[in-house]
Each structure stands twice: as C-alpha cells, then as structure tokens.
Amino acid sequence: MRLHATNSPDAVCRLLALSMIVDGHLAPSEIRALEHSAILERLGVDADAFDDAVMALCEDLLETARRHDRADVEIDNATLDHLLDEVADPLLRMHVLKAMLDIVHADSRIDSREHLLLRRAQRKWSVPADNEAVTEG
C-alpha cells in the first residue's frame, strides 16, 4: 500500500473510497452520500482527485491484498490498521467516521464487510461502541 502523510487528504480519501468499495460494488447512492457529507469540499479535494484516490486504492488492493477463489480481495487487519492510523487527529477521525457511516448506510443495507470496516475504525479510533453507528440495517 502506498504511504500517505498523516491526516492528509489522500489518507482520508483512501478510507472513504474503501468504504465505498469494500462490499464489492460502488453504488450511486454512496457517491451521493459522499457528496452530501461535504467532507471532500472541506478537505479541498475535487472529484478528479477523489477518482484518482479510488483508482490508486484499487491498484494497491490488487497488488497487496489476499485473493480468494472468487474475484474478492481481503485486506488483512495490519494493513487496515495502517490505513486507519494515517488519520490521527480526533476531530478529523470523527468527520471521517461520520462520512464512512453515511456512505455505507446510503444503499439502506450494511454488508458484513462494511460492518467489519466500521467496527475496526471504531475500535482503532476508540469510538464508544454503545452508540448506534454500526447496526445492521
């Protein structure tokens, strides 16, 4: 996986992109949820830069992730923790997690892979699990 500076727009974009594709497909409702969150605008990231982040993530996943017999890829916990560690600022983490939640809830269904991603972020970032952020929909 490529390295990004801590708290950089690239690091945030990669986590948002992962939230969109972790379930194996990119839904138009997820793109709308990202736009509605306005997080990219706050970071000064335009649509082209975000598209570049999605492509880079996909390339990295294809190169580094474990493959299953199907077309799915799996990200190991150490790699996922590394991606999450690239966002260290508590306020930025809160904004990123909210945007990730908005993205995965956008299609009115939380896939098991989305659920695992959100739970890992909550644990890694010490977000209390008693909130109803990650619930099956």
C-alpha positions as CSV (number, residue, x, y, z in Angstrom):
1,M,0.0,0.0,0.0
2,R,1.1,3.5,-0.7
3,L,2.1,5.6,2.2
4,H,0.2,8.9,2.8
5,A,1.1,11.7,5.2
6,T,-0.9,11.5,8.5
7,N,-4.2,13.5,8.3
8,S,-3.6,14.2,4.6
9,P,-6.5,14.5,2.2
10,D,-5.1,11.4,0.4
11,A,-5.3,9.4,3.6
12,V,-8.9,10.4,4.1
13,C,-9.9,9.9,0.5
14,R,-8.5,6.3,0.7
15,L,-10.7,5.5,3.7
16,L,-13.7,7.0,2.1
17,A,-13.0,5.1,-1.1
18,L,-12.6,1.9,0.8
19,S,-16.0,2.5,2.5
20,M,-17.5,2.6,-1.0
21,I,-15.9,-0.5,-2.5
22,V,-15.4,-2.8,0.5
23,D,-18.6,-4.6,-0.3
24,G,-17.6,-5.3,-3.8
25,H,-19.6,-2.7,-5.7
26,L,-19.9,1.0,-5.9
27,A,-23.5,2.2,-5.6
28,P,-24.6,5.6,-7.0
29,S,-26.3,6.3,-3.6
30,E,-22.8,6.0,-1.9
31,I,-21.4,8.6,-4.3
32,R,-24.4,10.9,-3.5
33,A,-23.8,10.3,0.3
34,L,-20.2,11.3,-0.1
35,E,-21.1,14.5,-1.9
36,H,-23.8,15.3,0.7
37,S,-21.3,14.9,3.5
38,A,-19.2,17.8,2.0
39,I,-16.1,16.2,3.6
40,L,-14.1,16.4,0.3
41,E,-15.0,20.1,-0.1
42,R,-13.8,20.8,3.5
43,L,-10.5,19.0,2.6
44,G,-10.1,20.9,-0.7
45,V,-10.4,17.7,-2.7
46,D,-12.1,17.9,-6.1
47,A,-13.9,15.0,-7.9
48,D,-10.9,14.2,-10.1
49,A,-8.5,13.9,-7.1
50,F,-11.0,11.6,-5.4
51,D,-11.3,9.5,-8.5
52,D,-7.5,9.2,-8.5
53,A,-7.6,8.1,-4.9
54,V,-10.2,5.4,-5.8
55,M,-8.1,4.1,-8.7
56,A,-4.9,4.1,-6.5
57,L,-6.7,2.2,-3.8
58,C,-7.9,-0.4,-6.3
59,E,-4.4,-0.8,-7.8
60,D,-3.0,-1.2,-4.3
61,L,-5.6,-3.8,-3.3
62,L,-5.0,-5.8,-6.4
63,E,-1.2,-5.8,-5.7
64,T,-1.2,-6.4,-2.0
65,A,-4.5,-7.9,-0.7
66,R,-5.0,-11.6,-0.3
67,R,-7.2,-13.1,-3.0
68,H,-10.0,-15.6,-2.6
69,D,-11.1,-18.1,-5.2
70,R,-13.6,-15.6,-6.4
71,A,-12.8,-12.1,-7.5
72,D,-12.9,-10.8,-4.0
73,V,-9.9,-9.5,-2.2
74,E,-9.3,-9.4,1.6
75,I,-7.4,-6.7,3.5
76,D,-5.6,-8.1,6.5
77,N,-6.0,-6.4,9.9
78,A,-2.5,-5.0,9.9
79,T,-3.0,-3.2,6.6
80,L,-6.4,-1.9,7.6
81,D,-4.9,-0.6,10.9
82,H,-2.2,1.1,9.0
83,L,-4.8,2.9,6.8
84,L,-6.7,3.9,9.9
85,D,-3.5,5.2,11.6
86,E,-3.0,7.6,8.8
87,V,-5.8,9.6,10.3
88,A,-4.7,10.6,13.8
89,D,-6.5,13.9,14.5
90,P,-9.5,13.2,16.8
91,L,-11.8,15.7,15.1
92,L,-10.8,14.6,11.6
93,R,-11.4,11.0,12.7
94,M,-14.9,12.0,13.8
95,H,-15.7,13.6,10.4
96,V,-14.2,10.7,8.5
97,L,-16.2,8.1,10.5
98,K,-19.4,10.0,10.0
99,A,-18.8,10.2,6.3
100,M,-17.9,6.5,6.2
101,L,-21.2,5.7,8.1
102,D,-23.2,7.9,5.6
103,I,-21.6,6.1,2.7
104,V,-22.3,2.5,3.9
105,H,-25.8,3.4,5.0
106,A,-26.6,5.0,1.7
107,D,-27.8,1.9,0.0
108,S,-30.0,1.0,3.0
109,R,-28.0,-2.1,3.7
110,I,-24.8,-2.8,5.6
111,D,-22.8,-5.6,4.1
112,S,-20.8,-7.7,6.5
113,R,-17.5,-6.3,5.1
114,E,-18.8,-2.8,5.6
115,H,-19.7,-3.7,9.1
116,L,-16.2,-5.1,9.8
117,L,-14.6,-1.9,8.4
118,L,-16.7,0.4,10.6
119,R,-16.2,-1.7,13.7
120,R,-12.4,-1.8,13.1
121,A,-12.4,2.0,12.7
122,Q,-14.5,2.4,15.9
123,R,-12.1,0.2,17.9
124,K,-8.9,1.6,16.4
125,W,-10.1,5.2,17.0
126,S,-11.6,4.4,20.4
127,V,-15.1,5.4,19.5
128,P,-17.6,4.1,22.1
129,A,-19.3,1.1,20.7
130,D,-22.5,1.8,22.6
131,N,-23.6,4.4,20.0
132,E,-25.8,3.1,17.3
133,A,-23.4,4.0,14.5
134,V,-22.8,0.4,13.4
135,T,-26.0,-1.5,13.3
136,E,-27.4,-3.9,10.8
137,G,-29.9,-2.2,8.6
